Amino acid sequence: MSQAAQTQAPDFAPTNAMERIVVNVGKVLSFGYVLSILVTIYDVAMDKLATPPIWVYDVVTPAIAVTFVIGGSWSLQLREH
């Protein structure tokens, strides 16, 4: 493995208010994936036990979309994409 491949990117330290906002919002919204997984597990369980709820797709699709967009900007800011 080359020396360049072994080095890690330096830790990112936000320098202004906008960067701090993006980092904090990204950290909070990263739980959108966890929410989507939990809601999907609930949907599968209800599908096996009873009637599945109709609101699952209304929650999961926007949660994943928002998390993807914010997570993309956060990873670009960290230069890890």
HELIX and SHEET records of a PDB file:
HELIX    1   1 GLN A    3  GLN A    6  1                                   4    
HELIX    2   2 ALA A   17  LEU A   29  1                                  13    
HELIX    3   3 GLY A   32  LEU A   49  1                                  18    
HELIX    4   4 VAL A   56  GLN A   77  1                                  22    
END                                                                             
